[in-house]
C-alpha cells in the first residue's frame, strides 16, 4: 500500500465512509419506523414508501435501536420473506 501512497489508516477511514449511516430522526419517528419494519413482511418496501428510508439506512437504524437478539430475529424474518414477483405483461412477456 505504501507504493500507492495510501496508508492503512486511509483505507480504514474510506471503508467507514462507505457504510450507510442511520437517518436522524426524532424518537417518535424512530418508533414508527421500527414498528413499520417489524410488522411489514418484506420490510424494506413499506418503510421506503412511508418514511423514505432505504435499505442500508434501515438496517443501520435497526442495528442501533434494537437489542442484538431482536435485531437477529428481525434480520432472519426479513431474510426469509421475499417480495412478491410481478408477472411479465405483454409486449415484454407471454
C-alpha positions in Angstrom: 0.0 0.0 0.0 2.9 2.3 0.5 3.7 2.1 -3.2 0.3 3.6 -4.0 0.7 6.3 -1.4 -2.1 5.0 0.9 -1.6 4.1 4.5 -3.6 1.5 6.4 -5.4 4.4 8.2 -6.6 5.8 4.9 -8.1 2.5 3.9 -9.9 2.1 7.2 -11.5 5.6 7.0 -12.5 5.0 3.4 -14.4 1.9 4.4 -16.2 3.7 7.2 -17.3 6.4 4.7 -18.9 3.7 2.5 -21.2 2.4 5.3 -24.7 3.8 5.5 -25.4 6.0 8.5 -28.8 5.7 10.3 -31.0 8.7 9.5 -31.5 11.5 12.0 -35.0 11.0 13.3 -36.9 12.1 16.4 -37.6 9.4 19.0 -41.2 9.2 17.9 -40.2 8.8 14.2 -37.8 6.1 15.2 -40.5 4.2 17.0 -42.8 4.4 13.9 -40.1 3.3 11.5 -39.1 0.3 13.8 -42.8 -0.7 14.2 -43.3 -0.5 10.4 -40.2 -2.5 9.7 -41.1 -5.1 12.3 -44.7 -5.6 11.1 -44.1 -5.5 7.3 -43.4 -9.0 5.8 -41.0 -7.7 3.2 -39.7 -4.9 5.5 -37.9 -2.7 3.1 -40.7 -1.7 0.7 -43.2 -0.3 3.1 -40.6 1.6 5.1 -39.2 3.1 1.8 -42.7 4.2 0.7 -43.9 5.6 4.1 -40.7 7.0 5.6 -38.3 7.4 2.6 -35.6 5.4 4.2 -33.7 3.0 2.0 -32.5 -0.5 2.9 -29.0 0.4 4.1 -30.3 3.2 6.4 -33.0 0.9 7.7 -30.5 -1.8 8.6 -28.2 0.7 10.4 -31.2 2.1 12.3 -32.5 -1.3 13.3 -29.0 -2.3 14.5 -28.8 0.8 16.6 -32.3 0.7 18.0 -32.9 -3.0 18.7 -31.2 -5.3 21.1 -28.8 -7.8 19.5 -31.3 -10.6 19.9 -34.2 -8.7 18.5 -32.1 -7.5 15.6 -31.1 -11.1 14.7 -34.8 -12.1 14.8 -35.8 -9.2 12.6 -32.9 -10.0 10.2 -33.9 -13.6 9.9 -37.6 -12.7 9.4 -36.6 -10.2 6.7 -34.4 -12.7 5.0 -37.0 -15.4 4.9 -39.7 -13.4 3.1 -39.3 -12.4 -0.5 -41.1 -9.6 -2.1 -43.9 -10.6 -4.4 -42.9 -11.1 -8.1 -44.7 -9.2 -10.8 -45.8 -11.3 -13.7 -44.5 -10.1 -17.0 -47.0 -8.4 -19.2 -47.3 -8.1 -23.0 -45.3 -6.9 -25.0 -42.3 -8.0 -22.9 -43.6 -11.3 -21.7 -46.0 -14.0 -22.5 
